[in-house]
Amino acid sequence: MRKLSMNLLSSTFRHYLSIIVAGCLLFTSIVVQAEQLLKTDAFNIHYNAFNSSMLSPDIAKQYGIQRSSSVGVINISVLNNDDNAVTALIEGHAKNAISQLSELKFKKITEGTAIYYLATFNFADKEELTFNLYIVPNGETKNTKLSFLQQFFVE
């Protein structure tokens, strides 16, 4: 019966369910946060940034991420209009209040049908960082710029 009910779920719901499961594997605690989403004509780009100390030691080791109260992780996922994950080229940087840039080097992670990209960065306590990302989904020639500001705290 369980297998039958999963077959009845829409592909969109199954994709979001896989993202939720992947997120549960990544995080040791649940953080309630508003959805961060950039919609374009052809794609939905989901993004978030968080303190790497939220990762369990095993998960951090699995993905090669340093756990530290002053290291952050940015997570990007690109979906097409059919809500299927797509690969993308992602480049960008984080900029602090005195315009120091930190280049972000993204690593592609694939788990089932979910594809997401992770990069790490350093920050100081109460520091606000502006993220400027350029995303080119597979098959596209034009990049999409994603910019957002977020404050981080050393725990």
NUVO-201216 format. One record per residue (C-alpha): z, y, x; residue number from 1. Coordinates in pm, 1 decimal, padded with zeros to 6 digits, always signed. Example, Ala and Ser with C-alpha at 12.3 -4.5 7.8 and 13.67 -1.06 7.14 Angstrom:
2
<vexdo><Z>+00780.0</Z><Y>-00450.0</Y><X>+01230.0</X><rodren>1</rodren></vexdo>
<vexdo><Z>+00714.0</Z><Y>-00106.0</Y><X>+01367.0</X><rodren>2</rodren></vexdo>
//
This chain:
155
<vexdo><Z>+00000.0</Z><Y>+00000.0</Y><X>+00000.0</X><rodren>1</rodren></vexdo>
<vexdo><Z>+00083.9</Z><Y>+00240.9</Y><X>+00284.6</X><rodren>2</rodren></vexdo>
<vexdo><Z>-00253.5</Z><Y>+00180.0</Y><X>+00448.0</X><rodren>3</rodren></vexdo>
<vexdo><Z>-00430.2</Z><Y>+00234.6</Y><X>+00117.0</X><rodren>4</rodren></vexdo>
<vexdo><Z>-00252.9</Z><Y>+00565.5</Y><X>+00057.5</X><rodren>5</rodren></vexdo>
<vexdo><Z>-00346.2</Z><Y>+00688.5</Y><X>+00408.5</X><rodren>6</rodren></vexdo>
<vexdo><Z>-00712.1</Z><Y>+00610.3</Y><X>+00330.5</X><rodren>7</rodren></vexdo>
<vexdo><Z>-00689.1</Z><Y>+00831.8</Y><X>+00025.3</X><rodren>8</rodren></vexdo>
<vexdo><Z>-00574.5</Z><Y>+01133.5</Y><X>+00227.9</X><rodren>9</rodren></vexdo>
<vexdo><Z>-00835.7</Z><Y>+01397.0</Y><X>+00300.4</X><rodren>10</rodren></vexdo>
<vexdo><Z>-00965.5</Z><Y>+01430.2</Y><X>+00655.0</X><rodren>11</rodren></vexdo>
<vexdo><Z>-00810.4</Z><Y>+01777.5</Y><X>+00669.2</X><rodren>12</rodren></vexdo>
<vexdo><Z>-00467.3</Z><Y>+01644.7</Y><X>+00582.6</X><rodren>13</rodren></vexdo>
<vexdo><Z>-00502.9</Z><Y>+01356.6</Y><X>+00831.2</X><rodren>14</rodren></vexdo>
<vexdo><Z>-00598.4</Z><Y>+01603.0</Y><X>+01105.6</X><rodren>15</rodren></vexdo>
<vexdo><Z>-00301.5</Z><Y>+01828.3</Y><X>+01032.5</X><rodren>16</rodren></vexdo>
<vexdo><Z>-00078.8</Z><Y>+01522.4</Y><X>+01014.7</X><rodren>17</rodren></vexdo>
<vexdo><Z>-00197.0</Z><Y>+01416.0</Y><X>+01361.9</X><rodren>18</rodren></vexdo>
<vexdo><Z>-00122.9</Z><Y>+01767.1</Y><X>+01493.0</X><rodren>19</rodren></vexdo>
<vexdo><Z>+00224.5</Z><Y>+01753.2</Y><X>+01337.5</X><rodren>20</rodren></vexdo>
<vexdo><Z>+00291.0</Z><Y>+01412.8</Y><X>+01491.1</X><rodren>21</rodren></vexdo>
<vexdo><Z>+00170.3</Z><Y>+01538.2</Y><X>+01831.0</X><rodren>22</rodren></vexdo>
<vexdo><Z>+00393.7</Z><Y>+01843.9</Y><X>+01792.5</X><rodren>23</rodren></vexdo>
<vexdo><Z>+00693.1</Z><Y>+01624.4</Y><X>+01712.1</X><rodren>24</rodren></vexdo>
<vexdo><Z>+00625.3</Z><Y>+01428.0</Y><X>+02027.6</X><rodren>25</rodren></vexdo>
<vexdo><Z>+00609.7</Z><Y>+01747.7</Y><X>+02231.3</X><rodren>26</rodren></vexdo>
<vexdo><Z>+00917.9</Z><Y>+01920.8</Y><X>+02096.6</X><rodren>27</rodren></vexdo>
<vexdo><Z>+01276.2</Z><Y>+01803.6</Y><X>+02108.4</X><rodren>28</rodren></vexdo>
<vexdo><Z>+01378.4</Z><Y>+02052.9</Y><X>+01842.1</X><rodren>29</rodren></vexdo>
<vexdo><Z>+01203.4</Z><Y>+02192.2</Y><X>+01539.2</X><rodren>30</rodren></vexdo>
<vexdo><Z>+01131.3</Z><Y>+02562.9</Y><X>+01549.2</X><rodren>31</rodren></vexdo>
<vexdo><Z>+01023.3</Z><Y>+02731.8</Y><X>+01228.9</X><rodren>32</rodren></vexdo>
<vexdo><Z>+00749.2</Z><Y>+02980.5</Y><X>+01305.2</X><rodren>33</rodren></vexdo>
<vexdo><Z>+00472.0</Z><Y>+03147.2</Y><X>+01107.3</X><rodren>34</rodren></vexdo>
<vexdo><Z>+00130.6</Z><Y>+02993.0</Y><X>+01150.4</X><rodren>35</rodren></vexdo>
<vexdo><Z>-00067.0</Z><Y>+03154.4</Y><X>+01428.9</X><rodren>36</rodren></vexdo>
<vexdo><Z>-00433.4</Z><Y>+03127.3</Y><X>+01344.7</X><rodren>37</rodren></vexdo>
<vexdo><Z>-00754.9</Z><Y>+03308.2</Y><X>+01432.0</X><rodren>38</rodren></vexdo>
<vexdo><Z>-01038.0</Z><Y>+03241.5</Y><X>+01185.0</X><rodren>39</rodren></vexdo>
<vexdo><Z>-01401.9</Z><Y>+03292.2</Y><X>+01278.0</X><rodren>40</rodren></vexdo>
<vexdo><Z>-01714.3</Z><Y>+03213.1</Y><X>+01077.3</X><rodren>41</rodren></vexdo>
<vexdo><Z>-01738.8</Z><Y>+02863.6</Y><X>+01223.9</X><rodren>42</rodren></vexdo>
<vexdo><Z>-01396.4</Z><Y>+02784.1</Y><X>+01368.5</X><rodren>43</rodren></vexdo>
<vexdo><Z>-01021.0</Z><Y>+02803.0</Y><X>+01315.5</X><rodren>44</rodren></vexdo>
<vexdo><Z>-00825.0</Z><Y>+02853.7</Y><X>+01635.9</X><rodren>45</rodren></vexdo>
<vexdo><Z>-00457.4</Z><Y>+02757.2</Y><X>+01615.7</X><rodren>46</rodren></vexdo>
<vexdo><Z>-00227.8</Z><Y>+02882.8</Y><X>+01891.0</X><rodren>47</rodren></vexdo>
<vexdo><Z>+00135.2</Z><Y>+02907.3</Y><X>+01991.3</X><rodren>48</rodren></vexdo>
<vexdo><Z>+00343.0</Z><Y>+02976.8</Y><X>+02299.7</X><rodren>49</rodren></vexdo>
<vexdo><Z>+00694.6</Z><Y>+02851.6</Y><X>+02370.3</X><rodren>50</rodren></vexdo>
<vexdo><Z>+00952.8</Z><Y>+02795.4</Y><X>+02641.7</X><rodren>51</rodren></vexdo>
<vexdo><Z>+00888.5</Z><Y>+02474.2</Y><X>+02840.7</X><rodren>52</rodren></vexdo>
<vexdo><Z>+01261.2</Z><Y>+02392.6</Y><X>+02830.2</X><rodren>53</rodren></vexdo>
<vexdo><Z>+01198.3</Z><Y>+02287.8</Y><X>+02467.8</X><rodren>54</rodren></vexdo>
<vexdo><Z>+01009.1</Z><Y>+01983.3</Y><X>+02595.6</X><rodren>55</rodren></vexdo>
<vexdo><Z>+01191.7</Z><Y>+01659.7</Y><X>+02659.5</X><rodren>56</rodren></vexdo>
<vexdo><Z>+01192.8</Z><Y>+01554.8</Y><X>+03026.5</X><rodren>57</rodren></vexdo>
<vexdo><Z>+00970.1</Z><Y>+01254.0</Y><X>+02946.6</X><rodren>58</rodren></vexdo>
<vexdo><Z>+00709.2</Z><Y>+01459.4</Y><X>+02761.3</X><rodren>59</rodren></vexdo>
<vexdo><Z>+00706.9</Z><Y>+01729.5</Y><X>+03029.5</X><rodren>60</rodren></vexdo>
<vexdo><Z>+00652.1</Z><Y>+01462.9</Y><X>+03294.1</X><rodren>61</rodren></vexdo>
<vexdo><Z>+00377.7</Z><Y>+01295.5</Y><X>+03089.3</X><rodren>62</rodren></vexdo>
<vexdo><Z>+00180.1</Z><Y>+01621.1</Y><X>+03069.4</X><rodren>63</rodren></vexdo>
<vexdo><Z>+00267.6</Z><Y>+01748.7</Y><X>+03417.4</X><rodren>64</rodren></vexdo>
<vexdo><Z>+00462.5</Z><Y>+02047.5</Y><X>+03287.8</X><rodren>65</rodren></vexdo>
<vexdo><Z>+00757.7</Z><Y>+02195.2</Y><X>+03474.1</X><rodren>66</rodren></vexdo>
<vexdo><Z>+01061.8</Z><Y>+02225.8</Y><X>+03248.5</X><rodren>67</rodren></vexdo>
<vexdo><Z>+01230.0</Z><Y>+02556.7</Y><X>+03316.9</X><rodren>68</rodren></vexdo>
<vexdo><Z>+01397.9</Z><Y>+02832.2</Y><X>+03119.8</X><rodren>69</rodren></vexdo>
<vexdo><Z>+01148.4</Z><Y>+03080.0</Y><X>+03270.7</X><rodren>70</rodren></vexdo>
<vexdo><Z>+00826.0</Z><Y>+02878.8</Y><X>+03231.6</X><rodren>71</rodren></vexdo>
<vexdo><Z>+00626.9</Z><Y>+02900.5</Y><X>+02911.5</X><rodren>72</rodren></vexdo>
<vexdo><Z>+00356.7</Z><Y>+02682.4</Y><X>+02759.2</X><rodren>73</rodren></vexdo>
<vexdo><Z>+00061.2</Z><Y>+02800.2</Y><X>+02552.7</X><rodren>74</rodren></vexdo>
<vexdo><Z>-00102.9</Z><Y>+02551.8</Y><X>+02315.8</X><rodren>75</rodren></vexdo>
<vexdo><Z>-00453.5</Z><Y>+02602.7</Y><X>+02169.2</X><rodren>76</rodren></vexdo>
<vexdo><Z>-00639.7</Z><Y>+02385.8</Y><X>+01915.4</X><rodren>77</rodren></vexdo>
<vexdo><Z>-00993.7</Z><Y>+02456.5</Y><X>+01788.6</X><rodren>78</rodren></vexdo>
<vexdo><Z>-01115.2</Z><Y>+02315.0</Y><X>+01454.9</X><rodren>79</rodren></vexdo>
<vexdo><Z>-01460.0</Z><Y>+02344.8</Y><X>+01298.8</X><rodren>80</rodren></vexdo>
<vexdo><Z>-01517.6</Z><Y>+02430.4</Y><X>+00931.8</X><rodren>81</rodren></vexdo>
<vexdo><Z>-01480.0</Z><Y>+02060.6</Y><X>+00844.9</X><rodren>82</rodren></vexdo>
<vexdo><Z>-01131.8</Z><Y>+02073.5</Y><X>+01004.4</X><rodren>83</rodren></vexdo>
<vexdo><Z>-01236.0</Z><Y>+01841.4</Y><X>+01286.1</X><rodren>84</rodren></vexdo>
<vexdo><Z>-01102.7</Z><Y>+01910.6</Y><X>+01634.0</X><rodren>85</rodren></vexdo>
<vexdo><Z>-01367.0</Z><Y>+02027.0</Y><X>+01879.0</X><rodren>86</rodren></vexdo>
<vexdo><Z>-01370.6</Z><Y>+02062.0</Y><X>+02253.8</X><rodren>87</rodren></vexdo>
<vexdo><Z>-01388.6</Z><Y>+02411.0</Y><X>+02398.8</X><rodren>88</rodren></vexdo>
<vexdo><Z>-01395.5</Z><Y>+02606.3</Y><X>+02720.9</X><rodren>89</rodren></vexdo>
<vexdo><Z>-01084.7</Z><Y>+02824.5</Y><X>+02733.5</X><rodren>90</rodren></vexdo>
<vexdo><Z>-01012.3</Z><Y>+03088.3</Y><X>+02994.9</X><rodren>91</rodren></vexdo>
<vexdo><Z>-00768.8</Z><Y>+03373.7</Y><X>+02998.1</X><rodren>92</rodren></vexdo>
<vexdo><Z>-00459.3</Z><Y>+03537.1</Y><X>+03133.5</X><rodren>93</rodren></vexdo>
<vexdo><Z>-00115.3</Z><Y>+03663.9</Y><X>+03042.9</X><rodren>94</rodren></vexdo>
<vexdo><Z>-00032.7</Z><Y>+04026.1</Y><X>+03123.4</X><rodren>95</rodren></vexdo>
<vexdo><Z>+00315.4</Z><Y>+04177.2</Y><X>+03147.6</X><rodren>96</rodren></vexdo>
<vexdo><Z>+00428.1</Z><Y>+04535.4</Y><X>+03074.0</X><rodren>97</rodren></vexdo>
<vexdo><Z>+00336.6</Z><Y>+04656.4</Y><X>+03424.9</X><rodren>98</rodren></vexdo>
<vexdo><Z>-00010.9</Z><Y>+04497.8</Y><X>+03399.1</X><rodren>99</rodren></vexdo>
<vexdo><Z>+00054.2</Z><Y>+04206.1</Y><X>+03632.2</X><rodren>100</rodren></vexdo>
<vexdo><Z>-00188.1</Z><Y>+03926.3</Y><X>+03542.7</X><rodren>101</rodren></vexdo>
<vexdo><Z>-00120.5</Z><Y>+03556.0</Y><X>+03545.4</X><rodren>102</rodren></vexdo>
<vexdo><Z>-00432.9</Z><Y>+03339.1</Y><X>+03515.1</X><rodren>103</rodren></vexdo>
<vexdo><Z>-00398.9</Z><Y>+03056.1</Y><X>+03264.3</X><rodren>104</rodren></vexdo>
<vexdo><Z>-00544.4</Z><Y>+02718.9</Y><X>+03361.9</X><rodren>105</rodren></vexdo>
<vexdo><Z>-00583.4</Z><Y>+02501.5</Y><X>+03055.2</X><rodren>106</rodren></vexdo>
<vexdo><Z>-00556.7</Z><Y>+02123.6</Y><X>+03054.8</X><rodren>107</rodren></vexdo>
<vexdo><Z>-00730.6</Z><Y>+01929.1</Y><X>+02776.2</X><rodren>108</rodren></vexdo>
<vexdo><Z>-00512.1</Z><Y>+01680.1</Y><X>+02587.0</X><rodren>109</rodren></vexdo>
<vexdo><Z>-00660.6</Z><Y>+01426.1</Y><X>+02344.0</X><rodren>110</rodren></vexdo>
<vexdo><Z>-00437.1</Z><Y>+01222.8</Y><X>+02112.5</X><rodren>111</rodren></vexdo>
<vexdo><Z>-00627.4</Z><Y>+01028.3</Y><X>+01849.3</X><rodren>112</rodren></vexdo>
<vexdo><Z>-00852.2</Z><Y>+01277.6</Y><X>+01672.6</X><rodren>113</rodren></vexdo>
<vexdo><Z>-00646.2</Z><Y>+01577.0</Y><X>+01787.6</X><rodren>114</rodren></vexdo>
<vexdo><Z>-00765.5</Z><Y>+01785.9</Y><X>+02082.1</X><rodren>115</rodren></vexdo>
<vexdo><Z>-00554.3</Z><Y>+02064.2</Y><X>+02222.3</X><rodren>116</rodren></vexdo>
<vexdo><Z>-00529.2</Z><Y>+02264.4</Y><X>+02540.7</X><rodren>117</rodren></vexdo>
<vexdo><Z>-00210.2</Z><Y>+02345.8</Y><X>+02732.3</X><rodren>118</rodren></vexdo>
<vexdo><Z>-00144.1</Z><Y>+02601.4</Y><X>+03006.7</X><rodren>119</rodren></vexdo>
<vexdo><Z>+00178.3</Z><Y>+02717.6</Y><X>+03168.1</X><rodren>120</rodren></vexdo>
<vexdo><Z>+00296.5</Z><Y>+03060.9</Y><X>+03280.3</X><rodren>121</rodren></vexdo>
<vexdo><Z>+00609.3</Z><Y>+03224.5</Y><X>+03422.7</X><rodren>122</rodren></vexdo>
<vexdo><Z>+00812.1</Z><Y>+03494.8</Y><X>+03251.6</X><rodren>123</rodren></vexdo>
<vexdo><Z>+01130.5</Z><Y>+03700.2</Y><X>+03295.0</X><rodren>124</rodren></vexdo>
<vexdo><Z>+01407.6</Z><Y>+03732.6</Y><X>+03038.0</X><rodren>125</rodren></vexdo>
<vexdo><Z>+01310.4</Z><Y>+03948.0</Y><X>+02736.4</X><rodren>126</rodren></vexdo>
<vexdo><Z>+00960.4</Z><Y>+03990.9</Y><X>+02878.3</X><rodren>127</rodren></vexdo>
<vexdo><Z>+00672.4</Z><Y>+04069.0</Y><X>+02644.7</X><rodren>128</rodren></vexdo>
<vexdo><Z>+00342.4</Z><Y>+03914.7</Y><X>+02747.8</X><rodren>129</rodren></vexdo>
<vexdo><Z>-00001.7</Z><Y>+03995.1</Y><X>+02615.7</X><rodren>130</rodren></vexdo>
<vexdo><Z>-00229.0</Z><Y>+03692.8</Y><X>+02610.9</X><rodren>131</rodren></vexdo>
<vexdo><Z>-00603.6</Z><Y>+03751.4</Y><X>+02636.3</X><rodren>132</rodren></vexdo>
<vexdo><Z>-00805.9</Z><Y>+03434.9</Y><X>+02590.0</X><rodren>133</rodren></vexdo>
<vexdo><Z>-01178.8</Z><Y>+03369.7</Y><X>+02573.9</X><rodren>134</rodren></vexdo>
<vexdo><Z>-01273.4</Z><Y>+03056.5</Y><X>+02382.5</X><rodren>135</rodren></vexdo>
<vexdo><Z>-01619.2</Z><Y>+02897.5</Y><X>+02368.3</X><rodren>136</rodren></vexdo>
<vexdo><Z>-01627.8</Z><Y>+02594.8</Y><X>+02136.3</X><rodren>137</rodren></vexdo>
<vexdo><Z>-01861.2</Z><Y>+02312.1</Y><X>+02237.8</X><rodren>138</rodren></vexdo>
<vexdo><Z>-02220.5</Z><Y>+02392.0</Y><X>+02138.9</X><rodren>139</rodren></vexdo>
<vexdo><Z>-02160.9</Z><Y>+02766.5</Y><X>+02108.8</X><rodren>140</rodren></vexdo>
<vexdo><Z>-02295.9</Z><Y>+03032.5</Y><X>+02344.4</X><rodren>141</rodren></vexdo>
<vexdo><Z>-02076.3</Z><Y>+03320.3</Y><X>+02228.1</X><rodren>142</rodren></vexdo>
<vexdo><Z>-01708.9</Z><Y>+03341.7</Y><X>+02318.5</X><rodren>143</rodren></vexdo>
<vexdo><Z>-01432.0</Z><Y>+03434.5</Y><X>+02079.0</X><rodren>144</rodren></vexdo>
<vexdo><Z>-01158.3</Z><Y>+03662.0</Y><X>+02209.9</X><rodren>145</rodren></vexdo>
<vexdo><Z>-00802.0</Z><Y>+03579.6</Y><X>+02109.6</X><rodren>146</rodren></vexdo>
<vexdo><Z>-00530.0</Z><Y>+03830.7</Y><X>+02195.5</X><rodren>147</rodren></vexdo>
<vexdo><Z>-00165.1</Z><Y>+03826.0</Y><X>+02099.4</X><rodren>148</rodren></vexdo>
<vexdo><Z>+00168.5</Z><Y>+03964.7</Y><X>+02216.3</X><rodren>149</rodren></vexdo>
<vexdo><Z>+00485.1</Z><Y>+03758.3</Y><X>+02237.1</X><rodren>150</rodren></vexdo>
<vexdo><Z>+00831.7</Z><Y>+03813.8</Y><X>+02376.8</X><rodren>151</rodren></vexdo>
<vexdo><Z>+01007.8</Z><Y>+03538.1</Y><X>+02574.9</X><rodren>152</rodren></vexdo>
<vexdo><Z>+01372.0</Z><Y>+03477.0</Y><X>+02656.4</X><rodren>153</rodren></vexdo>
<vexdo><Z>+01530.0</Z><Y>+03280.7</Y><X>+02940.3</X><rodren>154</rodren></vexdo>
<vexdo><Z>+01759.0</Z><Y>+03023.4</Y><X>+02782.1</X><rodren>155</rodren></vexdo>
//
